[in-house]
Structures are given as C-alpha cells and as structure tokens.
Amino acid sequence: MAEGDFTAEGGCDCRAVRYRLTGRPLFVHCCHCRWCQRETGASFALNAMIETDRVELLGAEPELVDTPSESGKGQLIARCPTCRIAVWSHYSGAGAKVAFVRVGSLDNPDLLPPDIHIFTESNQPWVVLPPDALAVPVYYDRKTCWPAESLERLAILRGRPA
C-alpha cells in the first residue's frame, strides 16, 4: 500500500470532534510507563505518531489542555470540549508538528497495532506481550527501530536533509 493510500477516521465519544489521518503514522508506541497508566487509567497508552498536518479535522476543534508530564516539560492533550475525551497529544520534544493520536479513538483501532512496546520494565505483570513483539525496558534508539521512510519524514519535518 502506497503512503497516500492509507486513511483512518476517529473521534471522541460524543462525535463532536472528528478527524481523519491522511497517511500512515510514523510509528506506533505502546507505552507501559506508570505516568501513562495514571493518565489513561489503563495499563498502557497506545499512540500513533503522525505529522500534525496529516490529521484533518472533520468536526469541532479540540481543546488543547496543558498537562504535566514525567519529563517535566508538559504536554498538550487535545480533548473534546464537550465529552472531554482525549484524541491526541503534542509532547514537548516533538512540539506541535507531531500528533500522538490515541489509537483507541480511531473508528477502527485494529488498523494500528503497536510497532514497539516501551517502558516494559513497569508494565502490569498480567499484561503478556506477544513473544515476537518489539519491546524495550525503557526507551529505544529511533535510528535502529523506525522504518527508513519514517526517519526521512521526520527529518523533513524538522527541516533537516533526510
């Protein structure tokens, strides 16, 4: 499937905020850190990293809520102003150029399984990862894990030669 052939739609529970991904994500993280567990109220957070300009709004504008993060630099969480469901985040490291889309907010979340499980040193003991899953105790080296195409897209996004 060519890059431009991928689309996926999603939104919040009340359907006021609707969006469409107009390309494949750069990479999909399943984060098992305690911070994500607390923030989501679940055993992990599943985020699809994608260029923000590839997230097309189809409904209401989400409200950006400035929240603390484990790094101390904070993050902006895009939430529906009505039902308050989080649909994506902007972390300080990537800024507004990259959206970390909550895969669970997609109409068909099965489209985007995790590319990697991170911070598995703090995953819940009853969460059993598939034996063939790419998983790391803390974080990883992007250059060794990301596909070349995603690294090229990130370089372009940052204004650097690929």
N, C-alpha and C positions, 0 to 999 in steps of 0.2 A: 504494500500500500504506500503510495507516494505521500509525502509530508502534507500537502494541501488537501488530501482526500479524507483526513480524519476530522470529524466534528463530534462533539458531545454537548448535550444541554443539561442544565441543572438549575437549582434554585433553593429557596427556603421553603419551610413548611406551609406558609400561607400563600405562596406563589406570587407574592408581590415582587420580590427580587428574582429575576430570571436571567440566565446568562448562557452563552454558547462558547465553547472552546473551538477556535478556528484552526487548530493544528494539534499535533501530538505534544504532550508535555516534554520538557527537557529531561525530567527524571521524576520518579515517584518514590517518596520516602515513607516508610512505616516507622515512626519514631516511638520507642518504648521508654523514653525518659520519664522520670517522675513528674517533671513540670508539665509535659503533655498529658500525662494521666490525670493530673489535677485539673488542668484547663478544660479537658474534654469530658471529664467524669467517666472515662472509659480506660481500657487497658493500653491503648496506644492512639496516636494520631496518624491518619493516612493523608498525606498531602502530595498533590501533583504540582510540581514546579513548572510554570509556563510564563512566557513573556506576557506582561500585563496587556500589551496591545493585541494579544491573541485571545483575550477574554472580552467578548462582545456582549454588552448589556442589552437585554431584551425586555426588561421591565424596570421597576423602580431602582433608583440609585441606592446602593447600600450605604449605611453609616459607618465611617471609619472610627473605631474605638481604640484609643491609645491604651495599651495594657502593658504591664511589666513582663519581662521575660527572664529566663535564667541567666542570660548573658549580661543582664543589667542595662541593655541598650533599648529594651522595649520592642513592641511590635504593634502594628496597626491591624486590627481584626475588622474585616468588612462584615457587618451584620445587617440583617433586615431591620429597618426601623420599626416595623410592626411586630413581628414574632420573635425578633432578636436572635434568630439562628445565624451562626457563623457560616459564611460561604467561602471566604478565602482570607489570607493574611498577607501582610508585607512585613518581612523581618528586616531589621536594621542593616544587616550585612548586604542584602541584595537591594534594599530600598524599594521604591515604587515601581521599578522596572520589571520586577518578578512577582507574580502572584503565586502563593502557595494555596492552591484550590483544595478545599476539603472534598476528597473523593466521595465521601458519603453524601454530599449534597448533589451529586450527579443523579439524573434520572435513571441511568444505568451504571452504577458504580463498578459492575463486573468488568467494564471496559479497561479499567486501570488498576491492575494488581500491582503490588509494590515491586520496584526494581531492587530495593535494598531494605533491610531491617537495620535500624541504627539504635544505639544505646540499649542493646540487648542485655547488657550487664544488669539492668534494672527492670527487665520485663517481668511481668507477673509469672510466677512459677507454673501456673496452669496453662499459660499460652505456649503451645507447642508449635515451633516453626517447622515448615517442611524441610526435610533433610537436604534438598537441593537449593534452598533459598540462600541468596547472598545476604549474609548477616555479619555485623561487626559489633564488638563490645561497646564502643563509644561512637566515634565518627570515622570518616574514611578519606582517602585521597581521591578527589574528583577525577584527576587525570587518569587514574587506573580503573575507575568504575564506570564513568559516564561513556556513552557512545560518542564516537568522533563527531558526528553531526550535532549533538547537543553541546559539545565543547565549542564547536565553531559558532553556533548560535549565541552562546554565552559571550564569547569573545566579541562578536559583532555588537551585542547589546551593551557591552562595557566600552565600546568604541576602540577596541584594540584589534590589530590584524589577527586573523584566525591562524 
